[in-house]
Amino acid sequence: MKTAACLLAALLTLPATAQDGFPKRKPGLWEVSMQAPGLGTPMAMQQCVDAASDAAMQRRAMSGEPGAQCKHLSTKPIAGGVEVRGECTGPQGRQQIVSRMAGDMNARYTVVNEVTFDPPRHGQAKAAMTMEAVHKGACPAGMKPGEMQMPGMNAEQMRAMREQMREQKRPGAASGPRP
């Protein structure tokens, strides 16, 4: 399960590398389902996006884990979509990321992410995750662009999780696990 959690953290917003090649998503409510070996039941979330919040999410995604330096390596067209390669180097080692997106960023798309860890993490050198996203229309009342909802987490828990992620990315913040 630790490997799945690492993978989720590494890949949760990888389609957000749009600034380096992925098409921009249609504004509104997106329902995203994520499946990875060892994750069990697919994880689901809803994201309310507009152009500004999607761009901000893209910048955060490309900054990697706390203390990591990430760079875009390449973007190339593939059948029905695009492939983006990147690399992050940080306190836990190096991650090579390959993300393949296919579909329509106005209605439905799929992203297949593969990560290679050097050194291996939790005994695993490679991990993969598939994300399926479907546009559900306008964001519901009370949900602002940039906000996410996950089953089992209320709005306050989501805010606390986002704040913890922001804190970990600040210069000088501890990069290890928090108690």
Secondary structure, 3 states (H helix, E strand, C coil): CHHHHHHHHHHCCHHHHHHHCCCCCCCEEEEEEEECCCCCCCEEEEEEECHHHHHHHHHHHHCCCCCCEEEEEEEEEECCEEEEEEEEEECCEEEEEEEEEEEECCCEEEEEEEEEEEEEECCEEEEEEEEEEEEEECCCCCCCCCCEECCCCCHHHHHHHHHHHHHHHCCCCCCCCCC
